[in-house]
Amino acid sequence: MVGSPIERIEDLRFLRGRGEYVGDLAVDGMLHAVVLRSSFAHGRIREIDASAARARPGVRAVITASDIGAVPRIPQRLDVLPGFSATSSR
């Protein structure tokens, strides 16, 4: 099987310009979302002034952690493995 050609049935429509992508969808009332992450690794965000973003035309909502309350720490996926020991302090 390794190195054998595989018939790909989905390619033709994309090669002929007939493919559809999620980005091509348009539905009445559809909104777009953007997630802005910190540009600093392991940085702590102390305050966010979202007033300028909220004032932009077309913006329906700006949601920050303070708007949704306590945000739990997202554990590393490896934490659940037996014998895993994190190398950094928490």
C-alpha positions as semicolon CSV with decimal commas, in nm:
position;residue;x (nm);y (nm);z (nm)
1;M;0,000;0,000;0,000
2;V;0,284;0,242;0,070
3;G;0,361;0,433;-0,248
4;S;0,047;0,312;-0,425
5;P;-0,166;0,575;-0,598
6;I;-0,493;0,655;-0,423
7;E;-0,795;0,769;-0,618
8;R;-0,898;1,102;-0,474
9;I;-1,256;1,176;-0,561
10;E;-1,273;1,523;-0,404
11;D;-0,996;1,689;-0,607
12;L;-1,174;1,737;-0,940
13;R;-1,427;1,989;-0,816
14;F;-1,152;2,201;-0,662
15;L;-0,930;2,179;-0,969
16;R;-1,221;2,290;-1,186
17;G;-1,309;2,583;-0,958
18;R;-1,633;2,429;-0,836
19;G;-1,526;2,357;-0,480
20;E;-1,701;2,522;-0,187
21;Y;-1,528;2,639;0,128
22;V;-1,673;2,750;0,459
23;G;-1,539;3,099;0,384
24;D;-1,761;3,108;0,075
25;L;-2,083;3,072;0,275
26;A;-2,311;3,371;0,313
27;V;-2,630;3,352;0,518
28;D;-2,863;3,641;0,604
29;G;-2,774;3,778;0,947
30;M;-2,446;3,588;0,959
31;L;-2,179;3,734;1,187
32;H;-1,805;3,677;1,193
33;A;-1,597;3,622;1,504
34;V;-1,233;3,703;1,573
35;V;-1,029;3,576;1,867
36;L;-0,743;3,802;1,967
37;R;-0,469;3,632;2,163
38;S;-0,186;3,790;2,354
39;S;0,128;3,849;2,152
40;F;0,334;3,767;2,462
41;A;0,388;3,403;2,553
42;H;0,279;3,333;2,911
43;G;0,188;3,700;2,952
44;R;-0,072;3,807;3,202
45;I;-0,337;4,047;3,081
46;R;-0,419;4,288;3,360
47;E;-0,672;4,507;3,184
48;I;-0,845;4,538;2,849
49;D;-1,002;4,859;2,726
50;A;-1,245;4,737;2,461
51;S;-1,422;5,072;2,416
52;A;-1,250;5,150;2,082
53;A;-1,340;4,805;1,946
54;R;-1,700;4,838;2,062
55;A;-1,727;5,179;1,891
56;R;-1,624;5,044;1,549
57;P;-1,900;5,035;1,287
58;G;-2,054;4,693;1,242
59;V;-1,919;4,548;1,568
60;R;-2,202;4,366;1,744
61;A;-2,014;4,252;2,056
62;V;-1,674;4,252;2,219
63;I;-1,644;3,983;2,485
64;T;-1,359;3,969;2,735
65;A;-1,293;3,736;3,025
66;S;-1,440;3,991;3,266
67;D;-1,766;3,972;3,069
68;I;-1,799;3,597;3,117
69;G;-1,664;3,567;3,472
70;A;-1,411;3,319;3,602
71;V;-1,222;3,147;3,323
72;P;-1,078;2,810;3,425
73;R;-0,718;2,721;3,351
74;I;-0,696;2,494;3,048
75;P;-0,491;2,189;3,150
76;Q;-0,222;2,050;2,927
77;R;-0,337;1,742;2,742
78;L;-0,043;1,547;2,884
79;D;-0,151;1,613;3,244
80;V;-0,379;1,311;3,232
81;L;-0,102;1,067;3,141
82;P;0,031;0,853;3,426
83;G;0,383;0,954;3,525
84;F;0,368;1,293;3,351
85;S;0,564;1,559;3,529
86;A;0,545;1,920;3,412
87;T;0,883;2,086;3,375
88;S;0,759;2,433;3,450
89;S;0,623;2,556;3,780
90;R;0,253;2,638;3,793
